Amino acid sequence: MSAANKKEDGTPRALDVVALLADLPEHRLARGNVGTIVEELDEENVLVEFSDDDGRPYAVAPCLRSDLLPLHYVPEAA
């Protein structure tokens, strides 16, 4: 999550890399799948693109922000 994109409450925002916290069988997605938020639909929902290790997208699905965990690849102050 970039500093410019970060919200104080930790809410996932556009372009954040996130992990799915719930299964979405209708999209063939399981808890733990990793994706990138590509669009904010409203206050509760975002559109997430899920890609494989080579960067090829395999699913795009609307997700509740509460079902997503932002992932951090660099240390951030707590």
N, CA, C and O atoms as a GROMACS GRO file, in nm:
protein
  312
    1MET      N    1   0.085  -0.116   0.000
    1MET     CA    2   0.000   0.000   0.000
    1MET      C    3   0.090   0.123   0.000
    1MET      O    4   0.177   0.136   0.086
    2SER      N    5   0.069   0.210  -0.094
    2SER     CA    6   0.152   0.330  -0.098
    2SER      C    7   0.106   0.429   0.007
    2SER      O    8  -0.009   0.426   0.050
    3ALA      N    9   0.198   0.516   0.049
    3ALA     CA   10   0.164   0.616   0.151
    3ALA      C   11   0.052   0.706   0.104
    3ALA      O   12  -0.034   0.743   0.183
    4ALA      N   13   0.051   0.742  -0.026
    4ALA     CA   14  -0.053   0.829  -0.079
    4ALA      C   15  -0.187   0.757  -0.084
    4ALA      O   16  -0.291   0.822  -0.082
    5ASN      N   17  -0.185   0.625  -0.092
    5ASN     CA   18  -0.306   0.547  -0.107
    5ASN      C   19  -0.360   0.495   0.027
    5ASN      O   20  -0.471   0.442   0.032
    6LYS      N   21  -0.284   0.510   0.133
    6LYS     CA   22  -0.317   0.452   0.262
    6LYS      C   23  -0.425   0.530   0.335
    6LYS      O   24  -0.422   0.653   0.340
    7LYS      N   25  -0.521   0.459   0.391
    7LYS     CA   26  -0.621   0.518   0.478
    7LYS      C   27  -0.586   0.481   0.620
    7LYS      O   28  -0.534   0.372   0.645
    8GLU      N   29  -0.613   0.569   0.712
    8GLU     CA   30  -0.578   0.546   0.853
    8GLU      C   31  -0.639   0.417   0.909
    8GLU      O   32  -0.578   0.352   0.993
    9ASP      N   33  -0.759   0.379   0.862
    9ASP     CA   34  -0.826   0.261   0.917
    9ASP      C   35  -0.781   0.131   0.851
    9ASP      O   36  -0.829   0.024   0.888
   10GLY      N   37  -0.689   0.138   0.754
   10GLY     CA   38  -0.639   0.017   0.690
   10GLY      C   39  -0.731  -0.040   0.584
   10GLY      O   40  -0.709  -0.151   0.537
   11THR      N   41  -0.833   0.035   0.545
   11THR     CA   42  -0.927  -0.010   0.443
   11THR      C   43  -0.855  -0.030   0.310
   11THR      O   44  -0.781   0.058   0.267
   12PRO      N   45  -0.874  -0.145   0.245
   12PRO     CA   46  -0.812  -0.166   0.114
   12PRO      C   47  -0.860  -0.063   0.012
   12PRO      O   48  -0.979  -0.031   0.006
   13ARG      N   49  -0.766  -0.010  -0.068
   13ARG     CA   50  -0.795   0.093  -0.166
   13ARG      C   51  -0.747   0.048  -0.305
   13ARG      O   52  -0.683  -0.056  -0.318
   14ALA      N   53  -0.778   0.127  -0.407
   14ALA     CA   54  -0.738   0.096  -0.544
   14ALA      C   55  -0.586   0.075  -0.553
   14ALA      O   56  -0.508   0.149  -0.493
   15LEU      N   57  -0.548  -0.027  -0.627
   15LEU     CA   58  -0.411  -0.069  -0.654
   15LEU      C   59  -0.342  -0.140  -0.538
   15LEU      O   60  -0.225  -0.176  -0.550
   16ASP      N   61  -0.412  -0.161  -0.428
   16ASP     CA   62  -0.357  -0.242  -0.319
   16ASP      C   63  -0.353  -0.388  -0.361
   16ASP      O   64  -0.444  -0.436  -0.429
   17VAL      N   65  -0.249  -0.459  -0.321
   17VAL     CA   66  -0.242  -0.604  -0.336
   17VAL      C   67  -0.308  -0.663  -0.212
   17VAL      O   68  -0.275  -0.626  -0.100
   18VAL      N   69  -0.402  -0.756  -0.234
   18VAL     CA   70  -0.483  -0.809  -0.124
   18VAL      C   71  -0.494  -0.960  -0.132
   18VAL      O   72  -0.476  -1.020  -0.238
   19ALA      N   73  -0.522  -1.020  -0.017
   19ALA     CA   74  -0.552  -1.163  -0.010
   19ALA      C   75  -0.700  -1.178   0.023
   19ALA      O   76  -0.756  -1.101   0.102
   20LEU      N   77  -0.762  -1.275  -0.037
   20LEU     CA   78  -0.904  -1.302  -0.016
   20LEU      C   79  -0.923  -1.378   0.116
   20LEU      O   80  -0.855  -1.477   0.142
   21LEU      N   81  -1.015  -1.330   0.199
   21LEU     CA   82  -1.041  -1.391   0.330
   21LEU      C   83  -1.162  -1.486   0.329
   21LEU      O   84  -1.191  -1.549   0.431
   22ALA      N   85  -1.230  -1.495   0.217
   22ALA     CA   86  -1.348  -1.582   0.207
   22ALA      C   87  -1.350  -1.648   0.070
   22ALA      O   88  -1.302  -1.591  -0.028
   23ASP      N   89  -1.406  -1.768   0.063
   23ASP     CA   90  -1.422  -1.836  -0.065
   23ASP      C   91  -1.527  -1.764  -0.149
   23ASP      O   92  -1.627  -1.715  -0.097
   24LEU      N   93  -1.503  -1.758  -0.280
   24LEU     CA   94  -1.602  -1.706  -0.375
   24LEU      C   95  -1.622  -1.813  -0.483
   24LEU      O   96  -1.571  -1.799  -0.595
   25PRO      N   97  -1.697  -1.920  -0.450
   25PRO     CA   98  -1.710  -2.033  -0.542
   25PRO      C   99  -1.772  -1.995  -0.676
   25PRO      O  100  -1.743  -2.059  -0.778
   26GLU      N  101  -1.856  -1.892  -0.679
   26GLU     CA  102  -1.918  -1.852  -0.805
   26GLU      C  103  -1.816  -1.794  -0.904
   26GLU      O  104  -1.843  -1.783  -1.024
   27HIS      N  105  -1.697  -1.757  -0.852
   27HIS     CA  106  -1.588  -1.707  -0.937
   27HIS      C  107  -1.468  -1.803  -0.936
   27HIS      O  108  -1.362  -1.772  -0.989
   28ARG      N  109  -1.488  -1.920  -0.874
   28ARG     CA  110  -1.383  -2.023  -0.861
   28ARG      C  111  -1.260  -1.968  -0.788
   28ARG      O  112  -1.147  -1.996  -0.825
   29LEU      N  113  -1.285  -1.890  -0.683
   29LEU     CA  114  -1.180  -1.832  -0.601
   29LEU      C  115  -1.189  -1.885  -0.459
   29LEU      O  116  -1.298  -1.910  -0.408
   30ALA      N  117  -1.073  -1.903  -0.397
   30ALA     CA  118  -1.068  -1.958  -0.262
   30ALA      C  119  -0.995  -1.862  -0.168
   30ALA      O  120  -0.914  -1.780  -0.211
   31ARG      N  121  -1.026  -1.875  -0.041
   31ARG     CA  122  -0.956  -1.798   0.062
   31ARG      C  123  -0.805  -1.810   0.040
   31ARG      O  124  -0.753  -1.920   0.019
   32GLY      N  125  -0.736  -1.697   0.044
   32GLY     CA  126  -0.592  -1.697   0.026
   32GLY      C  127  -0.547  -1.655  -0.113
   32GLY      O  128  -0.430  -1.620  -0.132
   33ASN      N  129  -0.638  -1.658  -0.212
   33ASN     CA  130  -0.599  -1.609  -0.345
   33ASN      C  131  -0.558  -1.464  -0.335
   33ASN      O  132  -0.615  -1.387  -0.258
   34VAL      N  133  -0.457  -1.426  -0.414
   34VAL     CA  134  -0.402  -1.291  -0.409
   34VAL      C  135  -0.438  -1.216  -0.537
   34VAL      O  136  -0.429  -1.270  -0.647
   35GLY      N  137  -0.479  -1.090  -0.520
   35GLY     CA  138  -0.515  -1.009  -0.635
   35GLY      C  139  -0.486  -0.862  -0.610
   35GLY      O  140  -0.433  -0.824  -0.505
   36THR      N  141  -0.521  -0.780  -0.708
   36THR     CA  142  -0.500  -0.636  -0.701
   36THR      C  143  -0.634  -0.566  -0.720
   36THR      O  144  -0.710  -0.599  -0.811
   37ILE      N  145  -0.663  -0.470  -0.634
   37ILE     CA  146  -0.785  -0.391  -0.650
   37ILE      C  147  -0.768  -0.301  -0.771
   37ILE      O  148  -0.676  -0.220  -0.777
   38VAL      N  149  -0.858  -0.316  -0.869
   38VAL     CA  150  -0.849  -0.238  -0.991
   38VAL      C  151  -0.954  -0.128  -1.001
   38VAL      O  152  -0.941  -0.036  -1.081
   39GLU      N  153  -1.058  -0.137  -0.917
   39GLU     CA  154  -1.162  -0.034  -0.918
   39GLU      C  155  -1.238  -0.034  -0.787
   39GLU      O  156  -1.267  -0.140  -0.732
   40GLU      N  157  -1.269   0.084  -0.738
   40GLU     CA  158  -1.353   0.098  -0.619
   40GLU      C  159  -1.496   0.118  -0.667
   40GLU      O  160  -1.528   0.219  -0.730
   41LEU      N  161  -1.583   0.021  -0.638
   41LEU     CA  162  -1.721   0.027  -0.686
   41LEU      C  163  -1.809   0.115  -0.600
   41LEU      O  164  -1.889   0.193  -0.651
   42ASP      N  165  -1.794   0.103  -0.468
   42ASP     CA  166  -1.864   0.187  -0.372
   42ASP      C  167  -1.791   0.176  -0.239
   42ASP      O  168  -1.680   0.125  -0.234
   43GLU      N  169  -1.851   0.222  -0.132
   43GLU     CA  170  -1.784   0.220  -0.002
   43GLU      C  171  -1.755   0.080   0.049
   43GLU      O  172  -1.660   0.061   0.125
   44GLU      N  173  -1.836  -0.018   0.009
   44GLU     CA  174  -1.821  -0.154   0.061
   44GLU      C  175  -1.760  -0.252  -0.039
   44GLU      O  176  -1.710  -0.357   0.002
   45ASN      N  177  -1.762  -0.221  -0.168
   45ASN     CA  178  -1.724  -0.317  -0.271
   45ASN      C  179  -1.615  -0.263  -0.362
   45ASN      O  180  -1.611  -0.144  -0.395
   46VAL      N  181  -1.527  -0.354  -0.403
   46VAL     CA  182  -1.419  -0.322  -0.497
   46VAL      C  183  -1.412  -0.433  -0.601
   46VAL      O  184  -1.461  -0.544  -0.579
   47LEU      N  185  -1.350  -0.401  -0.715
   47LEU     CA  186  -1.326  -0.500  -0.818
   47LEU      C  187  -1.181  -0.544  -0.809
   47LEU      O  188  -1.090  -0.461  -0.811
   48VAL      N  189  -1.159  -0.675  -0.798
   48VAL     CA  190  -1.025  -0.730  -0.778
   48VAL      C  191  -0.988  -0.819  -0.896
   48VAL      O  192  -1.067  -0.904  -0.938
   49GLU      N  193  -0.867  -0.799  -0.948
   49GLU     CA  194  -0.813  -0.885  -1.054
   49GLU      C  195  -0.717  -0.984  -0.989
   49GLU      O  196  -0.624  -0.944  -0.918
   50PHE      N  197  -0.738  -1.112  -1.014
   50PHE     CA  198  -0.654  -1.218  -0.960
   50PHE      C  199  -0.566  -1.272  -1.072
   50PHE      O  200  -0.617  -1.306  -1.179
   51SER      N  201  -0.435  -1.279  -1.049
   51SER     CA  202  -0.339  -1.320  -1.152
   51SER      C  203  -0.253  -1.435  -1.102
   51SER      O  204  -0.236  -1.455  -0.982
   52ASP      N  205  -0.199  -1.512  -1.199
   52ASP     CA  206  -0.109  -1.621  -1.163
   52ASP      C  207   0.033  -1.567  -1.142
   52ASP      O  208   0.056  -1.446  -1.149
   53ASP      N  209   0.128  -1.656  -1.116
   53ASP     CA  210   0.266  -1.617  -1.088
   53ASP      C  211   0.334  -1.546  -1.205
   53ASP      O  212   0.432  -1.474  -1.187
   54ASP      N  213   0.282  -1.567  -1.325
   54ASP     CA  214   0.337  -1.503  -1.444
   54ASP      C  215   0.266  -1.373  -1.478
   54ASP      O  216   0.296  -1.311  -1.580
   55GLY      N  217   0.171  -1.331  -1.394
   55GLY     CA  218   0.100  -1.206  -1.416
   55GLY      C  219  -0.020  -1.216  -1.507
   55GLY      O  220  -0.079  -1.114  -1.543
   56ARG      N  221  -0.057  -1.338  -1.547
   56ARG     CA  222  -0.173  -1.356  -1.634
   56ARG      C  223  -0.300  -1.361  -1.548
   56ARG      O  224  -0.311  -1.445  -1.459
   57PRO      N  225  -0.394  -1.270  -1.575
   57PRO     CA  226  -0.518  -1.271  -1.496
   57PRO      C  227  -0.600  -1.397  -1.522
   57PRO      O  228  -0.612  -1.442  -1.636
   58TYR      N  229  -0.658  -1.452  -1.415
   58TYR     CA  230  -0.743  -1.569  -1.429
   58TYR      C  231  -0.884  -1.544  -1.376
   58TYR      O  232  -0.973  -1.626  -1.396
   59ALA      N  233  -0.905  -1.430  -1.309
   59ALA     CA  234  -1.038  -1.396  -1.261
   59ALA      C  235  -1.044  -1.248  -1.227
   59ALA      O  236  -0.945  -1.188  -1.183
   60VAL      N  237  -1.162  -1.190  -1.246
   60VAL     CA  238  -1.192  -1.055  -1.201
   60VAL      C  239  -1.325  -1.066  -1.130
   60VAL      O  240  -1.423  -1.115  -1.186
   61ALA      N  241  -1.329  -1.021  -1.004
   61ALA     CA  242  -1.449  -1.040  -0.925
   61ALA      C  243  -1.475  -0.921  -0.833
   61ALA      O  244  -1.381  -0.863  -0.779
   62PRO      N  245  -1.603  -0.886  -0.814
   62PRO     CA  246  -1.635  -0.787  -0.712
   62PRO      C  247  -1.620  -0.853  -0.575
   62PRO      O  248  -1.661  -0.967  -0.555
   63CYS      N  249  -1.561  -0.780  -0.481
   63CYS     CA  250  -1.538  -0.832  -0.346
   63CYS      C  251  -1.575  -0.726  -0.243
   63CYS      O  252  -1.561  -0.606  -0.266
   64LEU      N  253  -1.622  -0.773  -0.129
   64LEU     CA  254  -1.642  -0.683  -0.016
   64LEU      C  255  -1.505  -0.645   0.039
   64LEU      O  256  -1.416  -0.729   0.051
   65ARG      N  257  -1.488  -0.517   0.073
   65ARG     CA  258  -1.361  -0.475   0.133
   65ARG      C  259  -1.332  -0.554   0.260
   65ARG      O  260  -1.217  -0.584   0.290
   66SER      N  261  -1.438  -0.589   0.335
   66SER     CA  262  -1.420  -0.663   0.460
   66SER      C  263  -1.370  -0.806   0.438
   66SER      O  264  -1.326  -0.871   0.533
   67ASP      N  265  -1.377  -0.856   0.314
   67ASP     CA  266  -1.328  -0.990   0.281
   67ASP      C  267  -1.187  -0.988   0.225
   67ASP      O  268  -1.139  -1.088   0.171
   68LEU      N  269  -1.118  -0.871   0.238
   68LEU     CA  270  -0.984  -0.857   0.182
   68LEU      C  271  -0.885  -0.816   0.288
   68LEU      O  272  -0.916  -0.737   0.378
   69LEU      N  273  -0.764  -0.871   0.278
   69LEU     CA  274  -0.654  -0.836   0.368
   69LEU      C  275  -0.545  -0.770   0.285
   69LEU      O  276  -0.485  -0.836   0.200
   70PRO      N  277  -0.516  -0.641   0.308
   70PRO     CA  278  -0.406  -0.577   0.234
   70PRO      C  279  -0.273  -0.645   0.268
   70PRO      O  280  -0.246  -0.673   0.385
   71LEU      N  281  -0.191  -0.670   0.167
   71LEU     CA  282  -0.061  -0.732   0.186
   71LEU      C  283   0.047  -0.625   0.176
   71LEU      O  284   0.036  -0.531   0.097
   72HIS      N  285   0.152  -0.640   0.255
   72HIS     CA  286   0.261  -0.542   0.260
   72HIS      C  287   0.390  -0.613   0.224
   72HIS      O  288   0.424  -0.716   0.282
   73TYR      N  289   0.462  -0.557   0.128
   73TYR     CA  290   0.588  -0.616   0.085
   73TYR      C  291   0.708  -0.541   0.137
   73TYR      O  292   0.822  -0.587   0.120
   74VAL      N  293   0.687  -0.429   0.199
   74VAL     CA  294   0.793  -0.352   0.264
   74VAL      C  295   0.746  -0.319   0.404
   74VAL      O  296   0.626  -0.298   0.424
   75PRO      N  297   0.836  -0.312   0.501
   75PRO     CA  298   0.795  -0.280   0.637
   75PRO      C  299   0.732  -0.142   0.645
   75PRO      O  300   0.775  -0.048   0.578
   76GLU      N  301   0.629  -0.132   0.729
   76GLU     CA  302   0.564  -0.004   0.756
   76GLU      C  303   0.563   0.017   0.907
   76GLU      O  304   0.556  -0.078   0.984
   77ALA      N  305   0.571   0.141   0.948
   77ALA     CA  306   0.563   0.170   1.092
   77ALA      C  307   0.427   0.130   1.143
   77ALA      O  308   0.325   0.153   1.078
   78ALA      N  309   0.424   0.069   1.260
   78ALA     CA  310   0.298   0.024   1.319
   78ALA      C  311   0.220   0.138   1.377
   78ALA      O  312   0.111   0.117   1.431
   0.00000   0.00000   0.00000
